[in-house]
Amino acid sequence: MAIDEVITLKKLEVFLAFMRLNNLARVSELLGQSVVSVHRSLHSLEEGMRCQLFKRIGRNLIPLPAAYALTDYAQRALGEVEQGVRAARETAGFNAPRLRIGSLYSLTLRCIPQLLIGLKLRKPELDIDLTLGSNKELFQALEDGRLDAIVLGIQQDNHGDAFITVPLFDDQLHLAVPADSPYAARTRIDLLELRHEKFVRLSDGFVTAESFVQAFAKAGFTPEVAMTVGDIFSLINLVSGGIGFSLLPGRVAEYSSRIRLIALDAKYASHQSVALLMAKNRERDPNLLAVAAECRMYSTRERNVSIRPLTT
């Protein structure tokens, strides 16, 4: 191919701007470059073309027939590349008309509705798809490109440099008991008191399931698990129905008046950070910039506000 490596799209852009304006100073102002840089680009382009494009009369450049011959082809080349970039971005979801967000079931009472309302106010034309699932499912979908961003609980930010994390709020694990349980009036509890009680828990893949295992590891015993379920709503119903106790984050307190959340002794403390995750290579996507901005606003509103269990 007879294209010298010094012939770049940027130089063709400068060339076309000059052919349209025929004035170095105006091209400089239009492109935000110095007059010297504009002149250097045109001279370098000439060298790469290996033919003269301009006649120099004093400080003026007069286009030669070769320059006019190049103009139409340069316009088509830049137009094709621009369309290709736009098509690639749309295929990758960059500034697409639809945004795909994933989240946990436990965030659908307060957090996610507020985020989505704020996002729609920022970008009314944007359609939003919401997918609910476990941490494992959501993160896999984000890695595969099936989701554009996810909001979930994480115990530590160990997702590497490929992702950007925007924290929203912090949460703590609590003991969940039925409202009529003998423990319901307690404000704090030691897990060792519950060695002979039955428990229900979330299936593996959820951050709360990880927290459950870690808390009992700190207590030094394995609880008797009566049932394992795949969503937070079923778990809350099983607790309220007396099937077993559980360990749940404070954010679920408002889901049901039939359960009580009791703080764990500090030695069993399990911390979760609820955060937005998105791919770093899409950090300039206008849709994701809007989501991140809304998450930061939510974080500001929630800062220093404790999420407390329901009380009688």
VOTOR-255236 format. One record per residue (C-alpha): x, y, z; residue in three letters. Coordinates in steps of 0.5 Angstrom, whole numbers, plus 500, padded with zeros to 3 digits. Layout:
<recs>
XYZala
...
</recs>
This chain:
<recs>
500500500met
503507498ala
501510504ile
507513508asp
506513516glu
507520517val
500521513ile
495521519thr
488522520leu
489528524lys
494531519lys
488530514leu
483534518glu
488540519val
489539511phe
481539510leu
480545515ala
485549511phe
482547504met
476550507arg
478556511leu
484558507asn
487561513asn
492559518leu
490563523ala
483561523arg
485554522val
489555528ser
483558532glu
478552530leu
482546532leu
485549538gly
493549535gln
498554534ser
499557527val
506553528val
503547529ser
498547523val
504549518his
508544521arg
502539520ser
501541512leu
508541511his
509534514ser
503532510leu
506534504glu
513530505glu
508524506gly
505525500met
512526496arg
509531492cys
508539493gln
501541495leu
502548496phe
505554493lys
508559498arg
508566497ile
511570502gly
507567509arg
501565504asn
500558502leu
496557495ile
493550494pro
496547488leu
491542483pro
494536487ala
491539494ala
484539490tyr
485532488ala
487530495leu
481534498thr
475529496asp
479523498tyr
481526504ala
473528506gln
471521504arg
476517508ala
475521514leu
468520514gly
468513513glu
473512519val
468517523glu
462512521gln
466506523gly
468509530val
461511531arg
458504529ala
464501534ala
462505539arg
454503538glu
456496538thr
460496544ala
454500548gly
458507548phe
453512549asn
447507546ala
440509547pro
439503552arg
443502558leu
443495562arg
444496569ile
445490574gly
444490581ser
442486588leu
435484590tyr
437487597ser
438494593leu
431495590thr
427498596leu
431505596arg
438505593cys
436503585ile
429507585pro
433513587gln
439512582leu
434510576leu
430516578ile
436521578gly
439518572leu
432519568lys
432526570leu
439527567arg
438523561lys
430523559pro
431520553glu
435514555leu
432507556asp
434503562ile
434495563asp
435493570leu
437486571thr
437483578leu
442477580gly
447475585ser
454478585asn
457472581lys
452473576glu
452480575leu
460481575phe
460475570gln
455479566ala
459485566leu
466482564glu
462479558asp
459486556gly
452483557arg
451489562leu
454496562asp
454497570ala
453494576ile
451496583val
452491588leu
455489595gly
463488596ile
467486602gln
473489598gln
475492592asp
479487589asn
477487582his
483490579gly
485495574asp
480493569ala
474496573phe
472503576ile
469503583thr
464508585val
462507593pro
455509595leu
454507602phe
457502607asp
453497611asp
454492616gln
451485618leu
446483623his
442477626leu
435477623ala
430474627val
422473627pro
419479630ala
416475636asp
423471637ser
425472645pro
431475642tyr
427481638ala
428485644ala
436485644arg
440490641thr
446486641arg
448479641ile
454474641asp
453469636leu
456463641leu
449464644glu
446461638leu
450455637arg
444450637his
439455633glu
437453626lys
439458620phe
437459613val
442463608arg
443465601leu
446461596ser
453462594asp
455467589gly
452473594phe
456477598val
451476604thr
453469603ala
460470604glu
459475610ser
455469613phe
460464612val
466469615gln
462471621ala
461464623phe
468462622ala
470468627lys
465465632ala
468458631gly
463454629phe
458451623thr
451453624pro
446448622glu
443451616val
435449615ala
435451608met
439455603thr
435460598val
437464592gly
434471593asp
433475599ile
425476599phe
425468600ser
430469606leu
426474609ile
420470609asn
423464612leu
426468617val
419471619ser
416464618gly
420461624gly
424457619ile
431459622gly
435465623phe
439469618ser
445474618leu
443480613leu
445487612pro
442493615gly
439495608arg
434490608val
431492615ala
425496611glu
423490607tyr
419487612ser
416489619ser
415481621arg
423481622ile
428484627arg
435486625leu
440485631ile
447488631ala
452483632leu
458483637asp
464487634ala
468481634lys
463478628tyr
463485625ala
462484617ser
463490613his
460491606gln
461497601ser
455498596val
458501590ala
458502582leu
462498578leu
464499571met
469497565ala
475502566lys
475502558asn
468505558arg
469511563glu
468516558arg
462513555asp
456519557pro
451514559asn
456511564leu
459518566leu
451520568ala
451514572val
457515576ala
455522577ala
448520580glu
452515585cys
456520587arg
450524589met
447519592tyr
453517596ser
453525599thr
446524601arg
447518605glu
454519608arg
454519615asn
447516615val
446510619ser
441504616ile
438502622arg
433496623pro
426497624leu
424498631thr
417497635thr
</recs>
